[in-house]
């Protein structure tokens, strides 16, 4: 079912980005490539703009910070890093996601029962 994504709204993308940044600080284009791990494709100028808006929002919320990396060749890049509140946000999200998974498991079990009729 690749390409058919459910629940890929902004809250999920925020969580994916927080997780990726917690694993390894990165710049926007690297994050866009790593989002593919979750089958969230980011391509084109418009979608990159959306990605940067989400990153900006996470920064405004104090969940990440950014610093300019001028050490590499080429233009300076913003590197995003997670903050302590960002890690706490992820921990709290884990509880909600586990409950959501239990709900989905219950749904699938009932659906399996229905399909056997």
Backbone bond lengths (Angstrom), bond angles and torsions (degrees), N, CA, C in turn:
res aa  C-N    CA-C-N  psi(-1)  N-CA   C-N-CA  omega(-1)  CA-C   N-CA-C  phi
1 X - - - 1.452 - - 1.523 111.60 -
2 X 1.302 116.86 23.02 1.458 119.83 178.89 1.521 108.91 -58.16
3 X 1.322 115.18 136.77 1.447 119.78 -179.50 1.517 112.72 95.41
4 X 1.326 117.41 -16.48 1.462 120.74 176.68 1.528 106.86 -108.51
5 X 1.320 115.60 95.21 1.458 120.89 -174.75 1.509 110.26 -102.92
6 X 1.333 114.51 137.06 1.458 120.58 173.29 1.517 107.80 -113.12
7 X 1.305 117.04 143.98 1.449 120.41 174.18 1.513 114.40 70.94
8 X 1.321 118.35 27.66 1.451 120.83 -179.11 1.516 111.10 -93.22
9 X 1.308 115.77 37.07 1.455 119.33 178.53 1.522 111.25 -74.10
10 X 1.297 114.54 175.94 1.463 121.15 -176.51 1.532 113.63 -54.81
11 X 1.352 119.99 -41.10 1.472 118.08 179.19 1.524 113.31 -58.34
12 X 1.329 117.28 -38.00 1.462 120.03 178.50 1.517 110.87 -68.32
13 X 1.315 116.78 -43.02 1.465 119.94 179.95 1.524 110.24 -63.31
14 X 1.334 117.05 -38.46 1.467 120.19 175.80 1.525 110.47 -59.58
15 X 1.325 116.90 -44.83 1.465 120.29 179.99 1.522 111.44 -65.73
16 X 1.332 116.94 -42.49 1.464 119.87 177.52 1.529 110.26 -59.22
17 X 1.327 116.38 -45.51 1.462 120.03 -179.65 1.526 111.32 -63.23
18 X 1.325 117.05 -43.28 1.460 119.50 178.05 1.522 111.16 -59.82
19 X 1.316 116.47 -43.50 1.458 120.50 179.00 1.527 110.95 -62.10
20 X 1.319 116.63 -47.38 1.464 120.81 -179.15 1.521 111.55 -62.38
21 X 1.329 116.91 -41.13 1.462 121.07 179.57 1.528 110.39 -69.39
22 X 1.337 117.13 -36.59 1.467 120.41 176.97 1.531 110.32 -64.09
23 X 1.329 116.28 -38.11 1.465 120.26 178.79 1.528 111.15 -66.79
24 X 1.335 115.43 -40.80 1.467 119.96 -176.81 1.528 109.33 -163.44
25 X 1.327 118.39 118.97 1.465 119.65 175.11 1.528 109.94 -54.78
26 X 1.327 116.10 143.39 1.461 119.20 -174.56 1.521 110.51 -157.33
27 X 1.326 114.81 165.76 1.464 121.62 174.37 1.528 109.20 -92.57
28 X 1.310 116.76 169.20 1.456 122.65 -172.98 1.514 115.15 -56.26
29 X 1.334 117.59 -46.05 1.461 118.91 -177.55 1.520 111.72 -67.04
30 X 1.328 116.64 -36.08 1.466 119.00 176.28 1.523 110.28 -65.00
31 X 1.326 116.34 -42.26 1.469 120.20 178.38 1.520 110.98 -62.05
32 X 1.338 116.70 -39.34 1.467 119.22 -179.93 1.523 110.27 -62.80
33 X 1.333 117.65 -37.69 1.459 120.66 178.18 1.529 110.78 -69.37
34 X 1.312 117.43 -39.34 1.463 121.07 -178.46 1.529 112.37 -72.80
35 X 1.325 117.83 -22.38 1.466 120.60 175.84 1.520 111.45 -62.51
36 X 1.318 116.12 -22.30 1.460 119.84 179.15 1.532 111.18 -62.45
37 X 1.353 117.63 -22.82 1.469 120.97 174.94 1.525 111.30 -56.81
38 X 1.324 116.16 -28.31 1.462 122.40 -178.45 1.528 111.42 -105.38
39 X 1.331 116.01 16.14 1.459 122.55 -179.07 1.528 112.02 58.83
40 X 1.326 115.17 38.27 1.465 121.79 175.68 1.525 106.41 -112.83
41 X 1.324 117.48 91.62 1.458 119.30 -178.24 1.533 111.12 -76.02
42 X 1.308 115.05 136.08 1.463 121.03 175.31 1.521 106.43 -125.68
43 X 1.301 116.21 114.47 1.456 120.25 179.37 1.520 108.46 -146.70
44 X 1.281 115.12 153.15 1.456 120.97 178.22 1.516 112.28 83.72
45 X 1.292 114.92 158.91 1.460 122.26 -176.96 1.521 111.63 -61.87
46 X 1.316 117.59 -42.15 1.465 120.94 -177.45 1.521 112.24 -62.77
47 X 1.310 116.64 -45.32 1.466 119.63 -179.72 1.522 111.08 -70.39
48 X 1.327 118.45 -34.54 1.465 119.96 175.67 1.519 109.64 -65.16
49 X 1.316 116.80 -36.92 1.467 120.00 176.36 1.516 111.11 -61.23
50 X 1.335 115.81 -42.17 1.471 119.75 177.02 1.521 110.95 -63.01
51 X 1.322 116.97 -41.41 1.461 120.96 179.05 1.533 110.24 -60.22
52 X 1.317 116.56 -45.04 1.467 119.78 -179.79 1.528 111.51 -67.24
53 X 1.322 117.98 -31.13 1.476 120.05 175.19 1.525 110.39 -65.81
54 X 1.340 116.88 -41.48 1.466 120.34 178.05 1.532 109.58 -63.97
55 X 1.327 117.20 -44.40 1.464 120.33 177.95 1.525 111.25 -61.02
56 X 1.322 116.81 -41.31 1.462 120.94 177.87 1.520 111.02 -62.30
57 X 1.322 116.81 -41.00 1.457 121.21 178.58 1.532 110.74 -64.42
58 X 1.331 117.00 -42.90 1.462 120.57 178.11 1.523 110.63 -62.27
59 X 1.324 115.60 -35.77 1.462 119.72 178.07 1.529 110.89 -69.41
60 X 1.322 117.30 -42.31 1.467 121.34 177.25 1.532 111.29 -61.25
61 X 1.336 116.36 -33.46 1.467 120.83 178.91 1.526 111.99 -77.18
62 X 1.332 117.34 -7.57 1.453 121.47 179.65 1.519 113.98 80.86
63 X 1.345 117.15 14.81 1.457 121.31 -177.57 1.529 112.24 -86.77
64 X 1.328 115.92 -24.29 1.461 121.80 175.16 1.522 108.04 -137.63
65 X 1.322 115.13 163.71 1.461 121.65 170.78 1.518 107.18 -128.46
66 X 1.310 116.03 162.51 1.461 119.50 176.81 1.520 108.90 -129.76
67 X 1.326 113.87 148.90 1.460 122.06 175.90 1.509 107.66 -136.17
68 X 1.313 116.58 147.30 1.458 120.24 177.97 1.517 109.98 -81.20
69 X 1.320 116.47 128.70 1.461 122.87 175.45 1.519 107.38 -99.34
70 X 1.333 115.30 111.49 1.468 120.25 -179.95 1.527 111.23 -111.34
71 X 1.332 117.55 4.92 1.460 121.12 -176.15 1.523 113.44 -79.90
72 X 1.329 117.77 -27.88 1.466 120.40 -178.88 1.524 109.40 -81.98
73 X 1.327 115.43 159.85 1.458 118.83 177.92 1.523 109.11 -69.36
74 X 1.296 115.42 154.75 1.458 120.20 -179.59 1.516 110.82 92.05
75 X 1.324 115.34 -170.45 1.469 118.89 -177.57 1.528 111.95 -67.81
76 X 1.319 115.39 154.85 1.467 121.16 177.23 1.523 109.22 -63.18
77 X 1.328 115.13 146.26 1.466 120.77 179.46 1.525 108.79 -126.91
78 X 1.327 114.45 146.29 1.455 119.86 173.80 1.519 108.74 -80.66
79 X 1.323 116.56 126.32 1.454 121.93 175.71 1.526 107.09 -104.56
80 X 1.319 116.46 128.17 1.463 122.02 -178.58 1.520 109.96 -97.76
81 X 1.341 115.39 135.21 1.462 122.33 179.54 1.525 108.52 -129.99
82 X 1.320 116.50 147.01 1.461 120.59 -179.50 1.530 109.16 -81.52
83 X 1.323 115.64 151.30 1.461 122.17 177.14 1.522 108.96 -105.40
84 X 1.326 116.26 171.48 1.467 120.29 175.94 1.526 110.79 -59.39
85 X 1.352 119.33 -45.51 1.471 117.92 175.36 1.532 112.62 -61.30
86 X 1.330 117.68 -30.96 1.456 120.43 177.29 1.517 111.48 -65.86
87 X 1.331 116.54 -40.40 1.472 120.23 176.61 1.523 110.96 -65.54
88 X 1.323 116.86 -39.82 1.472 120.55 177.44 1.520 110.67 -63.87
89 X 1.319 116.63 -40.33 1.460 121.83 177.78 1.527 110.28 -59.54
90 X 1.346 116.53 -42.97 1.464 120.85 177.99 1.527 111.31 -63.33
91 X 1.331 117.13 -42.13 1.466 120.51 179.33 1.519 110.84 -61.82
92 X 1.333 117.12 -42.71 1.464 120.78 177.78 1.528 111.02 -66.29
93 X 1.312 116.56 -36.44 1.468 120.53 178.59 1.521 110.25 -65.19
94 X 1.326 116.80 -33.28 1.462 119.84 179.89 1.526 110.88 -58.08
95 X 1.312 117.24 -42.19 1.467 121.39 179.23 1.524 110.19 -61.48
96 X 1.337 116.45 -47.07 1.470 120.92 179.99 1.524 111.35 -64.46
97 X 1.328 117.11 -38.51 1.467 120.60 -178.62 1.525 110.61 -69.40
98 X 1.314 117.23 -39.41 1.477 119.72 178.28 1.532 110.51 -64.01
99 X 1.322 117.29 -39.58 1.473 120.39 176.28 1.523 110.09 -65.23
100 X 1.306 116.73 -40.64 1.460 121.39 178.63 1.526 110.02 -62.55
101 X 1.335 116.34 -42.65 1.461 120.31 178.57 1.529 110.95 -61.79
102 X 1.334 117.42 -40.59 1.468 120.60 176.93 1.526 110.37 -61.85
103 X 1.319 116.73 -39.68 1.454 121.82 178.23 1.523 110.04 -63.54
104 X 1.323 116.98 -45.39 1.465 121.59 179.29 1.530 110.18 -64.17
105 X 1.334 117.30 -42.16 1.468 120.43 177.90 1.530 110.47 -59.52
106 X 1.331 117.10 -41.89 1.464 120.86 177.36 1.519 111.76 -63.48
107 X 1.324 115.99 -41.33 1.459 121.11 177.43 1.525 110.51 -60.34
108 X 1.332 116.31 -47.76 1.466 120.60 -178.09 1.523 111.82 -64.85
109 X 1.306 116.72 -36.84 1.466 120.41 178.05 1.525 110.19 -63.52
110 X 1.320 116.12 -44.64 1.465 119.48 178.70 1.519 111.11 -66.90
111 X 1.326 116.83 -37.45 1.459 120.71 178.25 1.525 110.56 -65.50
112 X 1.341 117.18 -41.86 1.464 120.33 175.46 1.534 110.92 -57.57
113 X 1.336 116.38 -43.56 1.456 120.39 178.60 1.516 112.04 -61.69
114 X 1.320 115.78 -38.94 1.460 121.15 179.60 1.532 110.64 -67.38
115 X 1.311 117.25 -38.96 1.460 121.05 -176.64 1.533 111.46 -71.88
116 X 1.320 117.84 -18.51 1.471 120.67 179.31 1.517 112.68 -83.69
117 X 1.309 115.86 -6.20 1.467 120.46 179.88 1.503 110.09 -78.62
